[in-house]
Amino acid sequence: MLVIRSLIFLLLQIIITPVFALLALLTFPFSRLTRYRFISLWAKMMLPILRLVCGIRHEVRGIENLPKQPCIVMCKHQSAWETLALQKIFPPQVWVLKRELLWIPFFGWALALTSPIAIKRSDGKGAIKQLLEQGKQRLAQGFCVVVFPEGTRVPYGQRGKYKIGGALLAASSGVPVIPVAHNAGRLWGRNAFSKHPGLITMSIGAPIETRGLKADEINQRVEAWIENEIRNLAH
């Protein structure tokens, strides 16, 4: 039954995504925020389908910590689930992501219209420069900037190296950082086909004020909060 449910969800994604992506292309003449609000409906559509078909529910702790102004969201990355949930739970946002994602037919085309900061990972200093320049632009345009500090999805129960890019943007822009922890990888693992029924908990931390802090200190505070909260969610 688990395999059948997971297969049904995949088939629904394959059917819905190309149609939605083609509709998303029609939003090109509109403003960035208008495009985002339409395109994010895809993620908001997938979550109830995921619940109905696969039995994956979610709860949010720390909802009072949702930002009232553009900020930097630094989130644990374990699954594809959080890429859907962030769009439902948080205000309009752009993501820092590898540019290769934009090359995926249909999905990547729609993703490109959400004004992401699409970096070339191998470009080191160039990628950081792009993140700082475009990150400040997106914040000024009214978006939150979502950063997955470990850079890639990390299996549930494991910990990756927290990269400095998001913290550098926070230190140079002075906007608050919202740390986010969750346990999605327990039910929907990294690159996993099977999706196990159950409850995912997302925990949103209090804003970390960054003015006067160096990037290393910001990164350390974010990592300490997220990893401690991950342990709390495991109990």
N, C-alpha and C positions, 0 to 999 in steps of 0.2 A: 504493500500500500504506500509506503514511503517513496519508493521509486516512481510509482504511478503518479502520485501527487506532484512530485518534483518535475516529472516529465510534462504534466499538464501545465504547470506554471511556466516552464520553458517555452512550450508551444504557444501559450497566450502572449508571452513576450515577443516571440518571433512574428506573430500576427499583428499585434498592436503597434510595435515600435516603428516599422517602416511607414505605416499610415500616419502615425502621429508626427514622425520626422518630416514627412512631406508637407503636412499642415504647418509645422514649425517654420519651414522655409518661407512661408507667406508672411511671417512676422518681420522679415528683414528690414522693411522700411520704417519700422517703429523704433521707439527709444529702447535703450538697453534694459531699463527696468520693466517696460511693457513686454519685451521679448522674454525676459526671465520669468515673469509671472505666468505667461502662457506655457512656456516650455516646462516649467516645474510641475505643471499639472500631470505630466507623465509619471513622475515619481509619486505624487500624491494618489494617483490611480493604482500604481503597482502595490502599494502597501495594503489596501483592503483586499486586493486580489490575493496577495501573499497570505493574509490572514484566513481568507475563505478557503483557499485551495490547500495550503500547507500547514495551517494552524499556528502560524507564528504571530504572536501578539507582542505588544510593547507597552512599557510604562516609562514615564519621564520623571526623574527626581530633580529638584533644584530649578523648577520652572520659573521661579521668581528671579533667577539669575539671567534670564534671557535679556540680551542687550536692547537698550532703547536708543542706541546710536551706533553708527558703523564701528566695527571692532574687528579683531582678528580671532577667529575660532580655531583652536588647536585641538584636534580630535584623534583619539586612538583609531587605528585603521586595522580591522580584523577581517572584514567581510565586505560584500557589496551592499549589505543592508543599510549601513550608516550613510551611504551615498544617497539613498532614497529618503531616509528619516530626517537627515539634516535639512532637506528642502521643505519638509512639512513642518518641522518644529521651529527652525530659525528664520529670521527675516531674510529678505533678498540677499543673495550671496554669490560670490564667484569663487572658483576653486583654483588652487595651484596644482597643476597636473602635468604629466609628461605629454609632449605634443603629439606623440604617436596615437593617442586616443582619438584625436580629431580626424584620423585617417580611416576610422571604422565606418563602413557604409551606414547611412541612415542615423545611427546613434551618434557618431562623431560629428556629422553635419549639424544636427540639432545642438549638440554640446558646444560647437564653435559659436553659435549664436547667443550663448549665455555669457559672453565676454570673459572666458577663463584666462588665467595667466598660464599659458602653455609653454613650458620651458623645455629646452634641450638639456637633459640631465648631464650629458658628457661635457657640457660647455662651462662647467665650474664657475669661474668669475663672471662670465657672461650671463649665466642663469641667475646668479645672485643680483647682478645689476638690473636685469629685466624684472625680477621679483620686486625689487625696491621701487623702481620707477612705475611699473604698472600697478603694483599694490597700492601706492599712494594715490594714483589716479582713480582706482576703483573705490577706495575709501571716500575720496572727495565726491564721487558720483553717487554715494549713498549705499554702497554695498558693504556687507561684511566680507572679509577674505578668509576662506577656509583653507587651512594648512593641515596636512597629515604629517606630523613632524618626523615620523619614522620613514617617510618616503615611499613606503610600499605596505601592502597588507602583511601583517605579522600573525602567524597562527595563534589561536587562543591559548593562553597560558605562557606565551613567550614574550620577549621584550626586545625591540630593536634599538638601534642607536638613534637618539633624537638629534636630528640635524638642525643647524643654526639658522636657516633661512627665515623661518617665521619669526623667530626672536629678533633677528636683525631688522625686519620690517617693523616690528613693534617698537623697538628702541628708537628707530629713526623717525617714526610717525608719531609716537607718544600716545597711541590709542590703547585702550585696555585689551587684554587677552582673556578670552573665555576658554578654560580647559574643559574638555568633554571626555568622559570615560563611558564604556559600555561593555557588554558581554555577548555581542552578537555572534562572535566566532564560535561560541558554544553550540549554537543551533544551525548556523549557516557559515561553514568554514571557508577559509581562503581557497578560492578556485574550486570549491566543492559543488558537485551536482546535487547531492541530497540536501534537503532542507528539513530539519527535524522540528516537529511541533513543540511549542513551549512559549515562555515569556522572556523577552529581551528587556533588560533594564538599561536605560541611558541616564547618566548622571551629569548634570551641568554644574560646574563649579562657579564660585563667586568670582567676579571680575578681578584680574590681577592688574593693578595700576602699574604702568610701565615708565612713567616719566621719572627721569633721574636714575633709571636702572640700566645696566649694561646688558648686552644681548645674552652673554653667558649666564648671568643671574636669572634673567627671565626664563631661559631655557631650563635651568635647573629647577625653578619653582614649578613650571608647567609639568615637567617630567615627574617630579616628586608627588604632585597632587594626583596626576592621572594614574600612576602606577600604584599609589596607595589606595585610590578609589577602586581600581580594578581588583585588588585583593579583598576589599570590603564587599564588592559585589559577588565574590566567589563564595561567601559564607551565607 
